Amino acid sequence: MDEPPYVICLRLTAALAPHWGSIDGEAASKGVDPFDLNLRRFFNYLYFWLMSHIPHDQAEDVEFKLNAPAPGSRGRLSDLERERDAESFMAFAAAVGVKPPQ
């Protein structure tokens, strides 16, 4: 399993905090209160706002920086690590009596 998006959420929050007036104002002009959104939608909204307000030629760099592994983390799992994790999980599930889906 990949890392949860906590680091991306922190990076979005840090990058966009100085722009909150504009973000909230734009949302309000469309009849949306960002704080009425569930957490997933809230961060999707921040991401959309960010990507809509940067030059197109910087999008790839911003995307890379948002998705970089957290400092001190190993980064994303390899396919082999995922396969081993899945096998380990299935062995554990079988050991406690859970049958695989049919």
C-alpha contacts under 8 A as a table, 3 or more apart, distances in Angstrom:
res1	aa1	res2	aa2	distance
1	M	77	L	7.13
1	M	82	R	6.87
2	D	76	R	5.74
2	D	77	L	6.47
3	E	75	G	7.84
3	E	76	R	7.13
4	P	7	V	7.78
5	P	8	I	5.24
5	P	9	C	6.21
6	Y	9	C	5.05
6	Y	10	L	6.18
7	V	10	L	5.04
7	V	11	R	6.11
7	V	66	L	7.97
7	V	70	A	6.30
8	I	11	R	5.04
8	I	12	L	6.08
8	I	66	L	5.45
8	I	67	N	6.32
9	C	12	L	5.13
9	C	13	T	6.10
9	C	43	F	6.67
10	L	13	T	5.09
10	L	14	A	6.09
11	R	14	A	5.15
11	R	15	A	6.00
11	R	66	L	6.44
12	L	15	A	5.20
12	L	16	L	5.94
12	L	43	F	7.76
12	L	46	L	6.95
12	L	47	Y	6.96
12	L	66	L	7.47
13	T	16	L	5.31
13	T	17	A	5.68
14	A	17	A	5.53
15	A	18	P	7.22
16	L	19	H	5.18
16	L	20	W	6.36
16	L	46	L	7.70
16	L	50	L	7.53
17	A	20	W	5.24
18	P	21	G	7.85
19	H	22	S	5.49
19	H	23	I	6.21
20	W	23	I	4.93
20	W	24	D	5.86
21	G	24	D	5.32
21	G	25	G	5.81
22	S	25	G	4.99
22	S	26	E	5.93
23	I	26	E	5.33
23	I	27	A	6.29
23	I	46	L	7.90
23	I	49	W	7.15
24	D	27	A	5.08
24	D	28	A	6.01
24	D	33	D	7.31
24	D	34	P	6.90
25	G	28	A	4.99
25	G	29	S	6.13
26	E	29	S	5.14
26	E	30	K	6.70
27	A	30	K	5.23
27	A	31	G	6.43
27	A	32	V	5.01
27	A	33	D	6.33
27	A	34	P	6.83
28	A	31	G	4.85
28	A	32	V	5.12
28	A	33	D	6.03
29	S	32	V	7.44
32	V	36	D	7.76
33	D	36	D	5.43
33	D	37	L	7.33
34	P	37	L	5.46
34	P	42	F	6.13
34	P	45	Y	7.84
35	F	38	N	7.68
35	F	42	F	7.23
37	L	40	R	7.90
37	L	41	R	5.70
37	L	42	F	5.37
38	N	41	R	5.37
38	N	42	F	5.98
39	L	42	F	4.94
39	L	43	F	6.33
40	R	43	F	5.48
40	R	44	N	6.19
41	R	44	N	4.86
41	R	45	Y	5.95
42	F	45	Y	5.07
42	F	46	L	6.36
43	F	46	L	4.91
43	F	47	Y	6.05
44	N	47	Y	5.04
44	N	48	F	6.04
45	Y	48	F	5.04
45	Y	49	W	6.05
46	L	49	W	5.05
46	L	50	L	6.12
47	Y	50	L	5.14
47	Y	51	M	6.15
48	F	51	M	5.22
48	F	52	S	5.99
49	W	52	S	5.09
49	W	53	H	6.27
50	L	53	H	5.26
50	L	54	I	6.50
51	M	54	I	5.66
51	M	59	A	6.65
54	I	58	Q	6.66
54	I	59	A	6.93
55	P	58	Q	5.50
55	P	59	A	6.92
56	H	59	A	5.43
57	D	60	E	7.18
58	Q	61	D	5.40
58	Q	62	V	6.23
59	A	62	V	5.17
59	A	63	E	6.05
60	E	63	E	5.05
60	E	64	F	6.14
61	D	64	F	5.05
61	D	65	K	6.22
62	V	65	K	5.12
62	V	66	L	6.12
63	E	66	L	5.20
63	E	67	N	6.19
64	F	67	N	5.29
64	F	68	A	5.99
65	K	68	A	5.30
68	A	75	G	7.87
69	P	73	S	6.24
69	P	74	R	7.29
69	P	75	G	4.87
69	P	76	R	7.45
70	A	73	S	5.41
70	A	75	G	7.30
74	R	77	L	7.93
77	L	80	L	8.00
77	L	81	E	5.82
77	L	82	R	6.30
78	S	81	E	5.12
78	S	82	R	6.26
79	D	82	R	5.05
79	D	83	E	6.13
80	L	83	E	5.04
80	L	84	R	6.17
81	E	84	R	5.10
81	E	85	D	6.05
82	R	85	D	5.04
82	R	86	A	6.10
83	E	86	A	5.10
83	E	87	E	6.20
84	R	87	E	5.06
84	R	88	S	6.05
85	D	88	S	5.03
85	D	89	F	6.04
86	A	89	F	5.06
86	A	90	M	6.13
87	E	90	M	5.14
87	E	91	A	6.13
88	S	91	A	5.12
88	S	92	F	6.20
89	F	92	F	5.06
89	F	93	A	6.06
90	M	93	A	4.96
90	M	94	A	6.07
90	M	100	P	7.61
91	A	94	A	5.15
91	A	95	A	6.14
92	F	95	A	5.00
92	F	96	V	6.44
93	A	96	V	5.34
93	A	97	G	6.29
93	A	98	V	5.03
93	A	99	K	7.26
94	A	97	G	5.00
94	A	98	V	5.20
94	A	99	K	6.23
94	A	100	P	7.84
95	A	98	V	7.50
